[in-house]
Structures are given as C-alpha cells and as structure tokens.
C-alpha cells in the first residue's frame, strides 16, 4: 500500500467533509449514511477496482488496445459503492480519482508506453487508499452526529438548474481572470457537488455519454486547466464547450 506523502490535516479535512453534503440521485445509496458499517466493503472494492485496472493494463501490454478495452476503466469505477461514498464526502479526492482514471484511459488510447500507464496506476492506488482514510474519518464524525444526512432519493430536475450551472461557470471564468485561482476552483467543486449531481441521474437516462463527458469536464479538464494557469481565452474555450453540453442537456430535459 502507498503512503500519502502530504497528509491533509485532520481539522482541514473535517471542515471539507462537514460542509459538503450531497443531494444526489443515481448511484448514491443508503450506505453513505452508515459509513462505519461499510468500511470493510469499501476496502474490498478498492482492491477489486485495482485488480480490474491491472487486468486492463496487462491485456494492453500483451494484446493491444482492442483487447484492453480502456473505456471500461470508468465503468468499473462507477460500479463500486465507494464511488458515491467519497463523492458524498470529499469532492477534491473524488476529482483526483477521476483524473487518475482518465489519465490511464487516455494513455492507453494514445498508445503510450506501459510504464507510463503503470505510473498512473500507482497514483490511482495512492489516492484511493487516501480516500478510504478520509471516509474513515467521515465515519467517525457521522457516528458523532456531526455530518448532515445525505439525501438518496430522486432529485428534482429543472432546466433552471442547468441555467444556474452555466452562470456559475461564468463566475469561474471571472474569478480566474481576476487571478483568484483557488476561489475559481472552489466554485467548480461546489457547482458539481450541489448542482450537477442533482440532475446527473435523470440525464444519464437520456444520454449517458454526455453525462460522462461532463463528469470529465468537472473533475478533470476544468480543474486541470485552472491548476495549470492556462490563458484566460483557453479556459473560456473549456467553459464554453461545457456550456454547450449543458444546453444539450436542457433539450433532453425539456423533451421529458
């Protein structure tokens, strides 16, 4: 097991967990409101997920891309309960997991050396076990009644939510242009957590590929662009592309 070189201070992690309740549909189950009882299950899921990804890499090494099926990497992540446990409690680590998974998929699809892909697997393993540590801490706070209960029922879906998301993305761009990079990133994380997640489940029924692409936007493309301090026009391009996809989503919702 990897050991995280820069552990997050307990007080900081508590603050990040306690202010981030999720009101989501889709894969979120009742287990997120009883974390302590599912810690062993989450650990087994991490091992299973890593084994699945290892199998993909081995097939890539021995038989090539078609046999590896790198597109299934994200499917495996979505299949485990741990996915919604970390998503419900600590979005920054959730985004890091997405970034690592996406980096591996992209590396295989671009026919990168196996060593590079395995390096990404090492990063994934590290962040997964760190995430389990965050969930263990969240479980303690949950048992002490310090966390709000996570809503697991179907969320209300309206085109107004999508309009608000587009407006928040405009704020992301404005804060970035003001060189308030941390604030810009926080808006992205909060928008994903408290707005996009509200409509993700219903949108998935309409167009699962669109939802997956927006997940990558929120958790990989946009955060990385902000962290890389790209030019304002470059960030604007990323955001405009996201807003176009959100408009497509509005059309699906209007169709019912």
JOBELWO-V691625 format. One line per field, one symbol per residue. ss: DSSP state (h for helix, s for strand, l for the rest). phi: phi as a letter, one per 40 degrees, with the letter a starting at -180 (. if undefined). psi: psi as a letter, one per 30 degrees, with the letter a starting at -180 (. if undefined). A space follows every 10 residues. Layout:
ss->???
phi->???
psi->???
This chain:
ss->lllllllllh hhhhhhhhll llsllllllh hhhlhhhhhh hhhhhhhhhh hhhhhhhhhh hhhlhhhhll lhhhhhhhhl lhhhhhhhhl hhhhhhhhhh hhhhhhhhhl lllhhhhhhh hhhhhhhhhh hhhhhhhhhh hhhlllllll slllllllhh hhhhhhhhhh hhhhhhhlll hhhhhhhhhh hhhhhhhhhh hhhhhhlhhh hhhhhhhhhh hhhhhhhlll lhhhhhhhhh hhhhhhhhhh hhhhhl
phi->.cbccbccdd cccccccccb cbbbbgccbc dccacdcbcc cccccccccc cccdcccccc ccbgccccfc ccdccccccc cddcccccba cdcdcccdcc ccccdccccc fcdddccccc ccccdccccc cccccccccc ccccgcbccc cbccccbbcc cccccccccc cdccccccgc cccdcccdcc cccbbcccbd ccccccaccc ccccdcdcbb ccdcccccfc cdcccdcccc cccccccccc cccccg
psi->klkkfikkke eeeeeeefgh kkilabfklf ffgieefgee eeeeeeeeee eeeeeeeeee effaeeeeif ffeeeeeffk efefeeeffi eeeeeeeeee eeeeeeeefg hlkeeeeeee eeeeeefeee eeeeeeeeee eefggfkkkk kglklkklfe eeeeeeeeee eeeeeefggi eeeeeeeeee eeefeefffe eeeefejeee eeeeeeeefd eeeeeeefhl leeeeeeeee eeeeeeeeee eeeff.
